[in-house]
Amino acid sequence: MPRHGKYLPLLVFAATTLSPVSLSAQQSTVTGEWEAEWSRWDDQLRLYLDIRTRIDGHRIHSGSSIEGNEFTGDVPQRNTSGRIQLQFKLDREAGTFVFEGTQNGREARGDFTWTANTGFASDMSRLGYPGLSLGDQFRLCLHNVTTNYVAAIQDRGYRNLALDDLVQFAIFDVSAGYMDAMAAAGYDDIPADDLVRFRIHGVDSEYVLELAELGFDHMSRDDLVRGRIHGVNLEHAKDLADMGYGRSSFDDLVRLRIHGVDSDYIREMVDLGLEAANLGQYAQMRIHGVDAEFVREMVDIGLEGLNISGLVEMSIHGVNAEFVHDMAELGYSDLSGNTLKQFRIHGVTPRFIEEMGELGYTDLSPNTLEQFRIHGVTPQFVESMAEVGYDNLPAKTLVRMRIHGVNASFVKRLEQRGIKDLSTKELIDMKIHGW
């Protein structure tokens, strides 16, 4: 049975309000099945309870992690040596669950009966929620939405919330105390959706004050969430300041956190002789995978002394130890960093060199290899020219033919006009002059 934190918001309701019929006009009990297992949440041992039922033809599947002291009776144990019988109760303002079943080992399961408290529906009506359906009240009971809670959040300006919003508030623990703390930190009248979003991502008054200490006060709600998601905090900012990088903008701190630039990374780079002029350079290094391992790899293959921009370029274009080793095995050792980069840019790969060698083009200079790739002298081009009688051509001639658009199709068109056995120079001249 899966457990996902304090609450499992996989509530399966076919409609937000299960039935337009009020509670007084229909049955007041619900039966269904349950499974339970102990789990730890926020250093508390809690009973994870999974409930399945149907109300008015709508399937409900809800999971919640509930403190053990809310239950009375024979509550499931953490483990058993054999099968035992269970009967326990969960009494809440909106209704009462009675659970019966068995436990064997860690797993407990059985059937439940839930009985609605009809007085709850009347109290909710006075708070602005008339005509609760049985399904509505069941859902509010599952998440322990009480009339005191509803009254408290209404006192703080959150009136006329939809039932869905009340449930979301309960699931993510949007309490009156939380609202008060956020208001004291300068954030009152927060939209309901943002309150839920704040709680999901851990935005609280302590975090607001922490950002204010960094000079980031009056932050937008989106920025608060963004900062929390990416881990912008006081410790990270102070570490950077202690290393001499002064006060960074909020956007810079977010970007650094996104790409994993922290004090440990910076110290590692500095120890390798790569002290950046600004934090943006470290971010670029991180974005393109320049870490300590990559720097040491460059040194091992003879490319020591590269500056930050040079290392970034090598990484961007895929110059690594494997590529250098493969080139050396083909006779291209001791290539400069710039040549290796150009090879990568233009697609001079070990496979390309091998294919050209199989056609007789061996020991080509690095410049010729680059020219071949730049102008499209490929194995396929060489083979197609050989098929029309032009084989064993010099490398420079192949390049000139590609520059001027001489190919096998052009040769065949000339032959169809009775023009044959031309030299490569004549072919190029004819192409230049518009044939």
C-alpha positions in Angstrom: 0.0 0.0 0.0 1.7 3.3 -1.1 2.3 6.1 1.4 2.8 9.7 0.3 3.4 11.9 3.2 0.8 13.3 5.6 -2.0 13.1 3.1 -2.5 11.3 -0.2 -4.5 13.8 -2.4 -5.5 11.1 -4.9 -9.1 11.6 -3.9 -11.2 10.0 -6.6 -14.5 11.8 -6.9 -16.4 11.7 -10.1 -17.7 15.2 -9.4 -16.7 17.9 -7.0 -20.1 17.7 -5.3 -21.2 14.1 -5.2 -24.9 14.8 -5.1 -27.1 17.9 -5.1 -29.4 16.1 -2.6 -29.0 17.4 0.9 -28.0 15.2 3.8 -31.4 15.3 5.4 -33.0 13.8 2.3 -30.8 10.7 2.1 -29.1 8.0 4.1 -26.7 9.1 6.9 -24.3 6.1 6.7 -21.6 4.9 4.3 -19.9 1.5 4.2 -16.6 0.6 2.5 -13.2 -1.1 2.8 -10.0 0.1 4.6 -6.4 -0.8 4.8 -3.9 0.6 7.3 -0.2 0.5 8.1 2.0 2.6 10.4 4.3 5.1 8.9 6.6 7.9 10.1 5.9 11.5 9.1 7.6 14.6 10.6 9.2 12.3 13.1 5.8 11.2 14.3 4.4 7.7 14.1 1.1 7.9 12.3 -1.4 5.4 10.9 -1.7 5.6 7.2 -5.3 4.8 6.4 -6.5 3.9 2.9 -10.3 4.1 2.4 -12.4 2.9 -0.6 -16.2 3.3 -1.0 -19.0 4.4 -3.2 -21.5 7.2 -2.6 -24.4 7.7 -5.0 -22.6 5.6 -7.6 -19.4 7.7 -7.3 -16.1 5.9 -6.4 -14.1 7.4 -3.6 -10.5 6.4 -2.8 -8.7 8.4 -0.2 -5.5 8.0 1.8 -4.6 9.9 4.9 -1.9 9.7 7.5 -3.5 10.3 10.9 -2.0 10.6 14.4 -2.6 7.5 16.4 -4.1 9.3 19.4 -7.2 10.3 17.2 -8.3 6.6 17.3 -10.0 4.7 20.1 -10.3 1.0 20.6 -8.2 -1.9 19.2 -6.0 0.2 16.9 -3.7 -1.7 14.4 -0.3 -2.5 15.9 3.0 -1.9 14.2 3.4 -5.6 13.7 1.9 -8.9 14.8 3.1 -12.4 15.0 -0.2 -13.8 13.8 -3.7 -12.8 12.8 -5.6 -10.7 15.3 -9.1 -9.1 15.3 -9.5 -5.3 15.2 -12.2 -2.9 16.1 -11.5 0.8 16.5 -13.1 4.2 16.0 -12.3 7.6 14.5 -14.7 10.2 15.9 -14.8 13.6 14.2 -17.2 16.5 14.2 -18.6 15.7 10.7 -19.1 12.0 11.6 -17.8 8.8 13.1 -15.9 5.9 11.5 -16.1 2.5 13.0 -13.5 0.1 11.6 -13.6 -3.7 11.9 -11.1 -6.2 10.4 -8.0 -8.2 11.0 -4.2 -7.7 11.1 -1.5 -10.1 10.1 2.0 -8.9 10.4 2.2 -5.2 9.3 -0.9 -5.2 7.1 -4.3 -4.5 8.5 -7.6 -4.4 6.5 -11.3 -4.8 6.8 -14.6 -3.0 6.5 -15.9 0.3 7.9 -19.1 2.1 8.6 -19.3 5.8 8.7 -22.2 7.6 10.3 -22.8 11.3 9.6 -23.4 13.8 12.3 -26.6 15.6 11.1 -25.8 18.5 13.4 -22.7 19.2 11.4 -24.7 19.9 8.3 -26.8 22.4 10.1 -23.8 24.2 11.6 -22.1 24.3 8.1 -25.3 25.8 6.7 -25.1 28.7 9.2 -21.5 29.2 8.0 -22.6 29.6 4.4 -22.6 25.9 3.2 -26.2 24.9 3.0 -27.5 21.6 1.6 -24.3 19.5 2.1 -24.7 16.1 0.3 -23.7 12.9 2.1 -20.6 12.8 -0.1 -19.6 16.3 0.7 -19.9 15.7 4.5 -18.0 12.4 4.1 -15.2 14.2 2.4 -15.0 17.0 5.0 -14.9 14.3 7.7 -12.0 12.5 6.0 -9.9 15.6 6.1 -11.2 16.8 9.5 -12.7 20.1 8.3 -14.4 21.4 11.4 -16.8 24.3 11.9 -14.3 26.0 14.2 -11.8 25.8 11.4 -14.2 27.2 8.8 -15.2 30.0 11.2 -11.5 30.8 11.9 -10.5 31.2 8.2 -13.7 33.2 7.5 -12.7 35.6 10.3 -9.5 36.1 8.3 -11.3 37.0 5.1 -11.7 33.7 3.4 -15.5 33.5 3.0 -17.4 31.8 0.3 -14.7 29.3 -0.4 -15.7 26.3 -2.5 -15.8 23.0 -0.7 -12.9 21.9 -2.9 -10.9 24.8 -1.4 -11.8 23.9 2.1 -10.6 20.4 1.5 -7.4 21.6 -0.1 -6.7 23.9 2.9 -7.2 20.9 5.2 -5.0 18.6 3.1 -2.1 21.0 3.0 -2.5 22.4 6.5 -3.5 26.0 5.7 -4.3 26.8 9.2 -5.5 30.1 10.8 -2.1 30.2 12.6 -0.3 30.0 9.3 -2.4 32.8 7.9 -1.7 35.0 10.9 2.1 34.4 10.7 2.1 35.2 7.0 0.1 38.4 7.6 2.6 39.4 10.3 5.4 38.9 7.7 3.6 41.2 5.3 1.5 38.8 3.3 -2.2 39.1 4.0 -5.1 38.7 1.7 -3.3 35.9 -0.1 -5.5 34.2 -2.7 -6.6 30.7 -1.7 -4.7 29.0 -4.5 -1.5 30.7 -3.5 -1.9 29.7 0.1 -2.1 26.1 -1.0 0.8 26.6 -3.3 2.8 28.2 -0.4 2.2 25.2 1.8 3.0 22.7 -0.9 6.4 24.3 -1.5 7.2 25.2 2.1 6.8 29.0 2.0 6.2 30.2 5.5 6.8 33.3 7.6 10.3 32.1 8.6 11.3 31.9 5.0 9.9 35.4 4.2 12.0 36.8 7.1 15.1 34.9 5.9 14.8 36.5 2.5 14.3 39.9 4.1 17.5 39.4 6.0 19.2 39.0 2.6 17.6 42.3 1.4 14.8 40.6 -0.5 11.7 42.0 1.1 8.3 42.6 -0.5 8.9 39.7 -2.9 6.1 38.6 -5.2 4.3 35.4 -4.4 5.7 33.8 -7.5 9.2 34.7 -6.4 8.7 33.3 -2.9 7.7 30.0 -4.4 10.5 30.1 -7.0 13.0 30.7 -4.3 11.7 27.9 -2.2 11.6 25.4 -5.0 15.2 26.1 -6.0 16.6 26.4 -2.5 17.5 30.0 -2.2 18.4 30.5 1.4 20.4 32.5 3.9 23.2 29.9 4.2 23.8 29.7 0.5 23.9 33.5 0.0 26.2 34.0 3.0 28.6 31.4 1.7 28.9 33.2 -1.6 29.4 36.5 0.1 32.1 35.1 2.3 33.9 34.0 -0.8 34.0 37.6 -2.1 31.0 37.6 -4.4 29.1 40.2 -2.5 25.4 40.7 -2.6 23.8 38.8 -5.5 20.4 39.5 -7.1 17.6 37.2 -6.3 17.5 36.0 -10.0 21.2 35.3 -9.8 20.8 33.2 -6.7 17.9 31.2 -8.3 20.0 30.6 -11.4 23.0 29.5 -9.3 20.9 27.1 -7.3 19.2 25.7 -10.5 22.6 24.9 -11.9 24.2 23.7 -8.7 26.7 26.4 -8.1 27.5 26.5 -4.4 30.6 27.3 -2.3 31.9 23.7 -2.6 31.9 23.9 -6.4 33.5 27.3 -6.4 36.3 26.2 -4.0 36.9 23.2 -6.2 37.3 25.3 -9.3 39.5 27.8 -7.5 41.8 25.0 -6.3 42.2 24.0 -10.0 43.2 27.5 -10.9 39.9 28.6 -12.3 38.8 31.6 -10.4 35.9 33.3 -12.2 35.5 37.0 -12.5 31.8 36.7 -11.6 29.2 34.1 -10.5 27.7 34.1 -14.0 30.9 32.4 -15.3 30.5 29.6 -12.7 26.9 29.2 -13.8 28.0 28.8 -17.4 30.6 26.2 -16.4 28.0 24.2 -14.5 25.4 24.5 -17.4 27.9 23.0 -19.8 29.2 20.3 -17.5 32.6 21.8 -16.6 33.3 20.2 -13.2 36.5 19.0 -11.5 36.5 15.7 -13.3 36.2 17.3 -16.7 39.0 19.8 -15.9 41.3 17.0 -14.8 40.4 15.0 -17.9 41.5 18.0 -20.1 44.8 18.1 -18.3 45.3 14.4 -18.7 44.9 14.6 -22.5 47.4 17.5 -22.8 45.0 20.4 -22.8 46.2 22.0 -19.6 46.2 25.8 -19.4 42.7 26.3 -20.9 40.8 29.2 -19.4 37.2 29.1 -18.3 35.8 30.0 -21.8 38.1 27.5 -23.4 36.9 24.7 -21.1 33.3 25.7 -21.7 33.8 25.5 -25.5 35.5 22.1 -25.2 32.6 20.8 -23.2 29.9 22.3 -25.5 31.4 20.7 -28.6 32.1 17.3 -27.0 35.9 17.4 -26.8 36.7 14.7 -24.2 39.2 12.0 -23.4 37.5 9.4 -25.5 37.4 11.6 -28.6 41.1 12.5 -28.2 42.1 8.9 -27.6 40.2 7.7 -30.7 41.8 10.4 -32.8 45.3 9.5 -31.6 44.7 5.8 -32.5 44.0 7.0 -36.1 47.3 8.9 -36.2 46.0 12.3 -35.1 47.8 12.9 -31.8 49.0 16.1 -30.3 46.2 18.1 -31.9 45.7 21.6 -30.5 42.6 22.3 -28.5 41.3 24.6 -31.3 41.7 21.8 -33.9 39.9 19.3 -31.7 37.1 21.8 -31.3 36.9 22.4 -35.1 36.8 18.7 -35.7 33.8 18.4 -33.4 32.1 21.5 -34.9 32.4 20.2 -38.4 31.8 16.5 -37.7 35.3 15.1 -38.3 34.7 11.9 -36.4 36.8 8.8 -36.1 34.3 6.9 -38.2 34.5 9.6 -41.0 38.3 9.3 -41.1 38.0 5.5 -41.3 35.5 5.6 -44.1 37.6 8.0 -46.1 40.6 5.8 -45.5 38.8 2.8 -46.9 38.4 4.8 -50.1 42.1 5.4 -50.3 42.2 8.8 -48.6 44.6 8.2 -45.8 47.0 10.5 -43.9 44.9 13.5 -44.7 45.9 16.7 -42.9 43.6 18.1 -40.2 42.9 21.0 -42.5 41.9 18.8 -45.4 39.6 16.7 -43.1 37.9 19.9 -42.0 37.6 21.1 -45.7 36.0 17.8 -46.6 33.4 18.1 -43.9 32.7 21.8 -44.5 32.1 21.3 -48.2 30.4 17.9 -48.1 33.1 15.6 -49.4 31.6 12.5 -48.0 32.3 8.8 -48.8 29.0 8.7 -50.6 30.1 11.6 -52.8 33.4 10.0 -53.6 31.7 6.7 -54.5 29.1 8.4 -56.7 31.9 10.2 -58.7 33.7 6.9 -59.1 30.6 5.3 -60.6 30.6 7.9 -63.4 34.3 7.4 -64.1 36.0 9.9 -61.8 37.9 7.9 -59.2 41.2 8.4 -57.3 40.7 12.1 -57.5 43.0 14.4 -55.5 41.6 15.7 -52.2 41.8 19.4 -53.4 39.9 18.5 -56.6 37.1 16.8 -54.6 36.8 20.0 -52.5 36.7 22.2 -55.6 34.0 20.0 -57.3 31.9 20.3 -54.2 32.4 24.0 -53.9 31.1 24.5 -57.5 28.3 21.9 -57.4 29.9 19.3 -59.7 28.4 15.9 -58.8 27.4 12.6 -60.5 24.0 14.0 -61.6 25.7 16.8 -63.4 28.1 14.4 -65.2 25.1 12.2 -66.3 23.2 15.2 -67.6 26.2 16.2 -69.8 26.5 12.7 -71.1 22.9 12.7 -72.1 23.8 15.7 -74.3 26.7 13.8 -75.8 29.3 15.6 -73.7 31.7 13.0 -72.3 35.2 12.3 -71.1 35.7 15.7 -69.7 38.6 16.5 -67.3 37.7 17.5 -63.8 38.9 21.1 -64.7 36.5 21.1 -67.7 33.6 19.9 -65.5 34.2 22.6 -63.0 34.5 25.3 -65.7 31.2 24.2 -67.4 29.5 24.3 -64.0 30.9 27.7 -63.3 29.6 29.0 -66.7 26.0 27.8 -66.1 25.8 24.3 -67.7 
